[in-house]
Amino acid sequence: MALPAVGAAMLEIENVSAAYGPVRALDGVNLNVGMGEIVTLIGANGAGKTTLLMTICGRPSAKAGRIKLKGQDITALPTHRIAALGVAHAPEGRHIFARMSVRENLQLGATLAAPANFARNLDRVLTLFPRLAERIDQRGGTLSGGEQQMVAIGRALMAEPDLLLLDEPSLGLAPLVVRQIFAAIGQINRERGTSILLVEQNAHHALALAHRGYVLVAGEIALEGKAADLAVNPQVRDAYLGG
């Protein structure tokens, strides 16, 4: 994948630390995502990847450091203000509403977008994920895991985000569905120019898709660079790519 043109940063994370009570989860993290760029964050379970996405969204608040979105300091803003500025989060585990239909789940994602854009955005999501068009009136709890992941990503897209945070989109899915999900993520980036921060344990897929990557170890950035370079780095290959 070609690197995007150099421009202003979409997201800048500067020396950020975060904790849950006395337990420090992030320690001096520095990371940035450029306009129109896909950046992946890989690491083992418990490394702090999910915590970093949650901290960007204001839950928990950073204990130290600064987070900027399009140059604006959002470190101390509440979650709803951060979302209104153009950040959407598809969380680990999907967390769609089981008793609501696919349509209703997607409608919830549209609350921050202009009402006049709803039909267009819904059409874009259903074009991206044709399976959801077939399931549009089906309850979320009756969907397969892959279909629920499509709803979670689609719900985030309905907000028309500038920055899309994706947490473990391949978790628990069959290989064929994983390929479909990652193809859709690439399409979102190419067609919409959406900046994406992708947290993913499937390092093969993540590094093949992303422009750049970071490796998080015990709450600290251990490695960073172009995704293609990380994919052939001996440390990364041994730890995350099965040698």
N, C-alpha and C positions, 0 to 999 in steps of 0.2 A: 504494500500500500504506500503511495506517495505521501510524503510529509506535507502538511498544509502550509500555505504561505505564512511567513513570519508576520505576526501582528501582535496586537495587545493581548494580554492574558485574560482568559475568562475567569479563572480561579487561581488565587495565590494563597498558599498556606505557609505561614512564616513562623518557624520555631514554636509550633503548637504543642501544648501538653494538655492532657485531660485525665480525669480520674473518676472512679466510682468509690466515693467515700475515701478511705485511706489507700485504696489500691490504684496505683498509677497505671493507666492503660496506654497512654501515648506520651512520648518523652522527646520534645524538641523536634517535631516532624516538620520538614520542609518539602513542599510538593507544589507543582503548578500544572494547570491545564490550559493550553492555548485555545484561542478562538477556532472552532471547527475541528478540534483535535480529539482523538480517542486516546486516553491514557489508562493503562491498567495497573492495578495494585495487587500484587500476589504475595502470598505468605501462608504459613501454616495456621491451623486452627489456634485461636487465642492470641494471634500476633497483634491484634488491634485494628484489623481492617474495617470491620463493621463499626467499631467505635469511631473511627475517623469519619466515615460517612455520616454517622449520627451527630458528630460534633460540628460538621459543616452545616447541618440542619438545626443546630442549636440545642440538641438533646444528646449528651450533656453539654453544657457550656464549656468552652476552653478555659482551663485554669491559667494558662499563660500563652503568649504568642498572639498572632493576628491572622484573621481570615478575611480575604478581600474578594469580592465578586465584581468583575468589570471595573476594578479600581476603587469600589466602595467598601469601606470597612463594615463587615456584617458580624463581627465577632460577638457582640453583645446583643444582637437583635433576637427577638423571639421567633419561634419557628414559622408562624404564619406570615411574618414580615419577610423572612427569607424566601419562603415559597412565592410570595407575591412579586419578588424581584426576579423570578425566573428560574428557580431551582426546583426540580421534581425528583422524587426518590421512589424507586421500585425496590422495596426492602427484601431482605433475605426471608424466605418462607412465604413470599407472595402476599399474605394477609389481605386477600380479597374478602368481600362480604358474602358468606356462603348462602344466605337466604335471599340475596338479591340476584336479579338476573344479570347477564353480561351487560345488557344495555344500561341497567341502573348503576352497575359498578363504573362503567365508563362515564356516565353522567356525573357521578361524584367527582371524577377527576377534572371535569370541565368547569368547576365552580370559579376558578381564577381566570379563565379565559373569557374573551368577549362573547356574549350569547349569540351574536350574529355569526360567529365562526363555528358554532357547534356542528352543524350538518357537514361542513367541509372537513372538520377535524375527525368526526366519526367516520366519514367515508375514507379518509386516509388510513385510519387505524384498521378498518375492515379490509382495505386493499392490502395493507401490510400483512395482516393475519386473516386470510380468507376463512379459516376454520371458525373464527369468531362470528362471522356473518351467518354461518350455519347454526350457531349456538346462541344467537342474539337474545332470545327470550328464555334461555335455559338458566336455571339457578347455578350460581358459582360453585356451590358445594358438590354439584353432580359432574363437574368437569374433570378431565384428566389433569395430571400435574403439569403437563406441557401447556394445555389450554389455560390453566390458571395462571401460568407464567406469562402467557400472551396477554391475558387480561390485566395483570399487574403492570406490564410495560405499556400497554395501550392506555390504561388509566393515567399513568404518568404523562404520556404524550398528549392527552386531551387538555392538559394545562398549558400547552404551547411553551415548553421550557427552553431556555437558552442553555442550561446545564442539566444533563440527565445523570443521576447517580443510580447505578445498577449494582445490587448486592447479590452475588452468587446466582446469576440467572440460570446456570446449568445444573444447579443442585438437584440431585435425585431424578434427573431426566434421562431417558433413553438416548443413545448416541445419535439416532436420526433426528430426534426432536432438538437435541443440542445444536446440531448443524443448522436447523431451521431458525432457531433463536439467534444464533450468532450471525447468520446471513441477514436477518432482520435488523440487528443492531448496526451492522455495516451499512445497510440501506438507509437507516435513519440518519446516520452521519453524512452520507453522500448526498442524499436528496434534500435534507433540511438544513445541513450545516450545523447540526446540534453538537455541542461539545459534550463529551461523555467521559465520566470517570467510572471505570469498570472494576469492581472487586470480584475476583474469581480465583478459585482453587484449580480450575482446569487451565494450567499454565500454557499448554499446547495451543488451545483455541484462543486464549487471551492474547498471547504474544503474536500469534499469526494475524490477529485482527487489529491490534493497537498500533499507534504511531510510536509511542514511548511507553516505558514502564518503570515501576518502582518495586523493590522488594522490601517488605516490612518484616522485621524480626524483633519480637519482644517489645513492640511499641516504638521502635526506631527504624528509620530508613537505613538499610544496609547496602543497597545497590540501586543505581538508577541509570537510565540510558535509553537509546533507541531500542525498540522492541526486538528488532532483528539481531542486535548485538547481545541483548540479554538472552535470547534464545540459544545462542552458541556459547555463552559464558559457562565455563566448567562448574562454577559454584551453583549456578541456577540449574544447569542440567542435572547435576547430582542430587540436588535437594528437591526439585519440583518437576523435572521432566524424565524421571526414571533413568538417569544416566545417558 
